[in-house]
Each structure stands twice: as structure tokens, then as C-alpha cells.
Amino acid sequence: MSDMTSTKPYCIAKRTVWEAYQLVKANRGAAGVDDETIAMFEQNLSGNLYKLWNRMSSGSYFPPPVKQVEIPKAKGGTRKLGVPTVSDRVAQTVAKLMIEPILDPVFHPDSYGYRPGKSAKQAIAVTRKRCWQYDWVVEFDIKAAFDQIDHALLMKAVRNHIKEDWILLYIERWLTAPFETADGARLPRQRGTPQGGVVSPILMNLFMHYAFDSWMTRTYQQLPFARYADDAVVHCRSHGQAEEVMRAIASRLEQCGLTMHPEKSKIVYCKDVNRSLAYPNVQFTFLGFTFRVSGSAGPFVHARACEA
């Protein structure tokens, strides 16, 4: 695909579509509702990429339904993932390549999920360090966060930063593309962004930037936190402060259409092992690591939850 001057309504470089395809190929992944694998897509690679570029550039690209796959959770129940088609993953990656350099610099330094140069390992390290400095932790998780994101609030946030009409057009179409279940039923979507979509993680981070990160920075500027997608910890000075913060976060999430997970959210004491028996919660698990008071000293140590 050569980058000739185009008379299309939207200016999308063909080389960006090619780069997006290379990233999708590197990530591999399963076939979507059309059962087309990456190997099958490559049988007519230049034709498929040209067709995608042509449709995206003309405004006539409509994403197909997202294949709904249920993945068992470790503690029972299932998590619903959405698998877009190979072609749609390329299209979403084109958009991601355009919006990530704009959005990522806006995000809070203590947002660690799905970001270039950020990792769960960094979130674990900074959380361990802060457990030396603060006696209390508010640990919270959001119930079905990817499924509950309010589309109107999300698009308001997107429009605040992204001005290209074609990106706004396709993000709205991706948000409302229906799920297709294993028996072929189509499920319309009024909320959420599919967990498994290429643009979903960055859209989740943008939503949570306004719903939590920037709100937290304004409201409790002196209290550090670490967030990885829908999982977060906040460090507090006292039990009373932790109770206040937990109530405030629950209320803030509710205002944004989200729900704090009742079973996975709690206040944890994390200082003096000699006083730990006085409190119901003296350990918490964050990103697969369990933090708890050391038997020989006050500060927390951590180990993988499966080893704890």
C-alpha cells in the first residue's frame, strides 16, 4: 500500500494501517465472529489492508459484532471477554496509535495499567514503599468496571482531548458494536467497552483518570495511591481518615456510574505486628501479591498470592 495523496474525507496514512497490522500479528489472538484467523487474513493481506484503509478513510467503516467469550475466574464465576475480528483489531490499533501519544501524557503518574513504560511491577514496588510510611490502606476494586463505563461520560472525556472527527466517529461505533454469543445471539450494548478490545484499556484509563485519579488528586492531595485499571490502593494516616476516604471514593464512583466491589474492598491496618490482632484486616492482595505485616518488624512484606 503506497501513501498516495488521497481525496478521502479522513486523512489516515496507509503506513499507519500497515504498522497496526504488524502489532496485531505480534499479539496473535483468536479469531472473531467471522472465524478468520491471522493466517487467513494474510492470504490476501494487501487487499484486506487496502479495503480497511479505504473504508476507514471514507467514513464507511462499521465494526462487526464482538465475539463474547466467557473465561472462568480463579475464585468462581466467569469474566466476559470481547474478541473483535482480526480486521477490527487492526482498525482499533490504528486509532490507538493516533490517540495514545495524546492521552498518555495526561494520565496520572500512579496509573500503572496498560500504559507504555508502566507496569504492575512498578505499582507493587511503590505500594510496598508507601506501606512503610502510612499505617492504613484503603483497597478497592470496581465491580465489572469494563462493562459499566458510561458512554456519554466517556465520550465527553474523549472529546476533551481528541479532535479528529474520524477517531470520535469510530470510537462511538466500537462502544456500541453488539456482542455475539456462542449461539449466535446479538446483544446490544448501551454501557461498557469490551474487555479484550484494543482501544478498551486506554478508554478505561481515560474514564478512570476523570472518575478517580484527578478527583483524588484534588480531594485528597496529600494521600498517595496506585491504580492498575479497576484495582487500586490508597494510603491513609489513620483509621478515621481511611473510613472517610473509603466512603468518599464509593460515592464518587457511584456518581460516575460505577460500583465499589463490596467483597473486594476494605480498610487494612499495615503497621505494627504487635497491634495487628486488634484489627480485622491486616493484609491485602494487590495485582497478585499479598501484602502483610512482617513478624519481625512493622512494615509490610509481600509475596505472590498463590504462595501466601
C-alpha positions as CSV (number, residue, x, y, z in Angstrom):
1,M,0.0,0.0,0.0
2,S,1.6,3.2,-1.2
3,D,0.9,6.5,0.6
4,M,-0.5,8.5,-2.4
5,T,-2.3,11.8,-1.9
6,S,-5.9,10.9,-1.1
7,T,-9.2,12.7,-1.7
8,K,-10.8,10.7,1.1
9,P,-12.7,12.7,3.8
10,Y,-10.4,11.4,6.5
11,C,-6.6,11.5,6.3
12,I,-5.3,8.2,7.5
13,A,-1.9,7.2,6.4
14,K,-1.6,3.7,4.8
15,R,1.6,3.2,6.6
16,T,-0.3,3.5,9.9
17,V,-2.6,0.7,8.8
18,W,0.4,-1.4,8.0
19,E,2.1,-0.7,11.4
20,A,-1.2,-1.5,13.1
21,Y,-1.4,-4.9,11.3
22,Q,2.2,-5.7,12.4
23,L,1.2,-5.0,16.0
24,V,-1.9,-7.2,15.8
25,K,0.1,-10.0,14.2
26,A,2.7,-9.8,17.0
27,N,0.0,-10.0,19.6
28,R,-1.6,-13.0,17.9
29,G,-5.0,-13.6,19.4
30,A,-8.1,-15.7,18.4
31,A,-10.5,-15.3,15.5
32,G,-13.6,-13.1,16.0
33,V,-17.2,-13.7,14.8
34,D,-16.1,-14.3,11.2
35,D,-13.8,-17.2,12.3
36,E,-11.0,-15.6,10.3
37,T,-7.5,-16.2,11.8
38,I,-4.5,-14.0,11.2
39,A,-3.1,-16.7,8.8
40,M,-6.3,-16.5,6.8
41,F,-6.3,-12.7,6.8
42,E,-2.8,-12.8,5.4
43,Q,-3.8,-14.9,2.4
44,N,-5.0,-11.6,0.8
45,L,-3.0,-9.2,3.1
46,S,-2.6,-6.2,0.8
47,G,-6.2,-6.5,-0.4
48,N,-7.6,-6.7,3.2
49,L,-5.5,-3.8,4.4
50,Y,-6.4,-1.7,1.4
51,K,-10.1,-2.4,1.9
52,L,-9.8,-1.5,5.6
53,W,-7.9,1.7,4.9
54,N,-10.4,2.7,2.2
55,R,-13.4,2.2,4.5
56,M,-11.8,4.0,7.4
57,S,-10.7,6.9,5.3
58,S,-14.2,7.3,3.7
59,G,-16.1,7.1,7.0
60,S,-17.9,3.9,5.9
61,Y,-16.2,1.5,8.3
62,F,-18.6,-0.2,10.7
63,P,-17.1,-2.7,13.1
64,P,-18.6,-6.1,13.1
65,P,-20.1,-7.6,16.3
66,V,-17.6,-8.6,19.1
67,K,-17.4,-12.3,19.9
68,Q,-18.3,-12.9,23.5
69,V,-16.1,-15.4,25.3
70,E,-16.6,-16.4,28.9
71,I,-13.4,-17.1,30.8
72,P,-13.5,-18.9,34.2
73,K,-12.4,-16.8,37.2
74,A,-10.0,-18.3,39.7
75,K,-12.5,-17.8,42.6
76,G,-15.6,-19.0,40.6
77,G,-17.8,-17.3,38.1
78,T,-16.8,-16.1,34.7
79,R,-15.4,-13.0,33.1
80,K,-16.9,-12.0,29.8
81,L,-14.2,-11.0,27.2
82,G,-14.9,-9.5,23.8
83,V,-12.9,-10.7,20.8
84,P,-13.0,-8.4,17.8
85,T,-12.2,-9.8,14.3
86,V,-8.6,-9.6,13.1
87,S,-9.6,-6.7,10.7
88,D,-11.3,-4.8,13.5
89,R,-8.3,-5.3,15.8
90,V,-6.2,-3.6,13.1
91,A,-8.7,-0.8,12.8
92,Q,-8.7,-0.3,16.6
93,T,-4.9,-0.3,16.6
94,V,-4.9,2.4,14.0
95,A,-6.9,4.6,16.4
96,K,-4.8,3.6,19.4
97,L,-1.6,4.6,17.5
98,M,-3.2,8.1,17.0
99,I,-4.6,8.7,20.5
100,E,-2.1,7.2,22.8
101,P,0.6,9.9,22.3
102,I,-2.1,12.5,23.1
103,L,-3.8,10.8,26.1
104,D,-0.9,9.0,27.8
105,P,0.9,12.3,28.9
106,V,-2.4,13.4,30.5
107,F,-2.6,10.4,32.8
108,H,-1.5,10.4,36.4
109,P,2.0,9.0,37.2
110,D,0.4,6.5,39.6
111,S,-1.8,5.0,37.0
112,Y,0.1,1.8,36.0
113,G,-2.2,-0.4,33.9
114,Y,-1.9,-0.8,30.1
115,R,0.5,2.1,29.6
116,P,3.8,2.3,27.8
117,G,6.7,2.4,30.3
118,K,4.4,1.4,33.2
119,S,3.9,-2.0,34.8
120,A,2.4,-4.0,37.6
121,K,5.9,-4.5,39.0
122,Q,6.3,-0.7,39.4
123,A,2.9,-0.5,41.2
124,I,3.9,-3.2,43.6
125,A,7.2,-1.6,44.4
126,V,5.7,1.9,45.1
127,T,2.9,0.3,47.2
128,R,5.5,-1.6,49.3
129,K,7.5,1.6,49.9
130,R,4.4,3.6,50.9
131,C,3.3,0.8,53.4
132,W,6.4,1.8,55.4
133,Q,5.2,5.4,55.6
134,Y,1.4,5.0,56.1
135,D,-0.4,2.9,58.8
136,W,-3.6,2.3,56.8
137,V,-4.6,1.2,53.3
138,V,-7.9,1.5,51.5
139,E,-8.0,-1.3,49.0
140,F,-10.8,-1.2,46.4
141,D,-11.9,-2.9,43.3
142,I,-14.7,-1.8,40.9
143,K,-17.5,-4.2,40.1
144,A,-17.5,-5.1,36.4
145,A,-15.7,-1.9,35.5
146,F,-15.2,-2.5,31.8
147,D,-18.9,-3.5,31.5
148,Q,-20.3,-0.4,33.3
149,I,-18.5,2.5,31.8
150,D,-21.0,5.3,30.9
151,H,-20.7,6.0,27.2
152,A,-21.8,9.7,27.4
153,L,-19.3,10.5,30.2
154,L,-16.6,8.6,28.3
155,M,-17.2,10.4,25.0
156,K,-17.2,13.7,26.9
157,A,-13.7,12.9,28.2
158,V,-12.6,11.7,24.7
159,R,-13.8,14.9,23.0
160,N,-11.9,16.9,25.6
161,H,-8.6,15.7,24.2
162,I,-9.3,14.2,20.7
163,K,-10.4,16.5,17.9
164,E,-10.1,14.3,14.8
165,D,-13.7,13.5,13.6
166,W,-12.9,10.0,12.3
167,I,-11.5,8.9,15.6
168,L,-14.5,10.2,17.5
169,L,-16.8,8.5,14.9
170,Y,-15.2,5.1,15.2
171,I,-14.8,5.1,19.0
172,E,-18.6,5.7,19.2
173,R,-19.1,2.8,16.8
174,W,-16.8,0.5,18.8
175,L,-18.6,1.3,22.0
176,T,-21.9,0.3,20.6
177,A,-20.9,-2.7,18.5
178,P,-23.0,-5.6,19.8
179,F,-21.8,-8.8,21.4
180,E,-22.4,-12.0,19.6
181,T,-22.7,-15.0,21.9
182,A,-21.7,-18.6,21.2
183,D,-25.2,-19.5,20.0
184,G,-25.3,-16.5,17.6
185,A,-27.5,-14.2,19.6
186,R,-26.7,-10.4,19.3
187,L,-26.6,-8.4,22.5
188,P,-26.8,-4.6,22.1
189,R,-24.6,-2.5,24.3
190,Q,-25.5,0.7,26.0
191,R,-22.7,0.7,28.5
192,G,-19.1,-0.5,28.8
193,T,-16.2,-1.1,26.5
194,P,-15.4,-4.8,25.8
195,Q,-12.6,-6.3,27.9
196,G,-10.4,-7.7,25.1
197,G,-10.8,-4.8,22.6
198,V,-7.6,-3.0,21.6
199,V,-8.9,0.5,22.4
200,S,-10.7,-0.6,25.6
201,P,-7.7,-0.3,28.0
202,I,-6.8,3.3,27.0
203,L,-10.5,4.3,27.1
204,M,-10.8,2.7,30.6
205,N,-7.7,4.7,31.7
206,L,-9.2,7.9,30.4
207,F,-12.5,7.3,32.1
208,M,-10.8,6.4,35.4
209,H,-8.5,9.4,35.1
210,Y,-11.5,11.7,35.5
211,A,-13.6,9.4,37.7
212,F,-10.8,8.7,40.2
213,D,-7.2,9.9,39.6
214,S,-7.8,13.6,39.0
215,W,-10.6,13.7,41.6
216,M,-8.4,12.0,44.1
217,T,-5.6,14.5,43.5
218,R,-8.0,17.4,44.0
219,T,-9.8,16.0,47.0
220,Y,-7.1,14.2,48.9
221,Q,-3.9,15.7,47.5
222,Q,-1.8,14.5,50.5
223,L,-2.7,10.8,50.2
224,P,-0.8,8.7,47.6
225,F,-2.5,6.0,45.6
226,A,-1.6,3.4,43.0
227,R,-4.2,2.3,40.4
228,Y,-4.0,-0.5,37.8
229,A,-7.1,-0.4,35.6
230,D,-10.0,-1.0,38.0
231,D,-7.9,-2.1,41.0
232,A,-6.4,0.5,43.4
233,V,-4.9,1.2,46.9
234,V,-4.9,4.5,48.8
235,H,-2.6,5.1,51.8
236,C,-4.0,6.9,54.8
237,R,-2.7,8.2,58.2
238,S,-5.5,7.0,60.5
239,H,-8.4,4.6,60.7
240,G,-10.8,7.5,60.7
241,Q,-9.2,9.0,57.6
242,A,-9.4,5.7,55.9
243,E,-13.1,5.3,56.7
244,E,-13.8,8.8,55.3
245,V,-11.7,8.2,52.2
246,M,-13.5,4.8,51.5
247,R,-16.9,6.4,51.8
248,A,-15.9,9.3,49.6
249,I,-14.5,7.0,46.9
250,A,-17.6,4.8,46.9
251,S,-19.7,8.0,46.5
252,R,-17.5,9.3,43.7
253,L,-17.6,6.1,41.8
254,E,-21.4,6.0,42.1
255,Q,-21.6,9.5,40.7
256,C,-19.7,8.2,37.7
257,G,-22.0,5.1,37.2
258,L,-19.6,2.6,38.8
259,T,-19.9,0.4,41.9
260,M,-17.2,-0.3,44.5
261,H,-16.9,-4.1,44.9
262,P,-18.3,-4.9,48.3
263,E,-16.3,-8.1,48.8
264,K,-13.0,-6.9,47.3
265,S,-12.8,-3.5,49.0
266,K,-11.7,-3.0,52.6
267,I,-9.7,-1.0,55.1
268,V,-6.4,-2.6,56.1
269,Y,-4.1,-1.9,59.1
270,C,-0.4,-2.3,58.0
271,K,2.0,-1.1,60.7
272,D,2.7,-2.8,64.0
273,V,2.5,-6.6,64.2
274,N,2.0,-6.3,68.0
275,R,-1.2,-4.4,67.5
276,S,-2.4,-6.2,64.4
277,L,-4.7,-8.6,66.4
278,A,-6.9,-5.6,67.3
279,Y,-7.9,-5.1,63.6
280,P,-10.0,-7.4,61.4
281,N,-7.9,-6.8,58.2
282,V,-4.1,-6.9,58.4
283,Q,-3.3,-8.0,54.8
284,F,-4.5,-7.2,51.3
285,T,-3.8,-8.6,47.8
286,F,-2.9,-6.2,45.0
287,L,-2.0,-7.3,41.5
288,G,-1.4,-10.9,42.5
289,F,0.8,-10.0,45.6
290,T,-0.3,-10.3,49.2
291,F,0.9,-7.5,51.5
292,R,1.0,-8.2,55.2
293,V,2.8,-7.1,58.4
294,S,6.2,-8.8,58.9
295,G,6.6,-10.9,62.0
296,S,9.9,-9.2,62.8
297,A,9.2,-5.5,62.0
298,G,6.4,-3.1,61.3
299,P,6.5,-2.6,57.6
300,F,4.8,-4.8,55.1
301,V,6.4,-7.5,53.1
302,H,4.8,-9.1,50.0
303,A,4.7,-12.4,48.3
304,R,2.7,-13.8,45.4
305,A,-0.8,-14.5,46.5
306,C,-0.5,-18.1,45.3
307,E,2.4,-18.6,47.7
308,A,1.0,-16.8,50.6
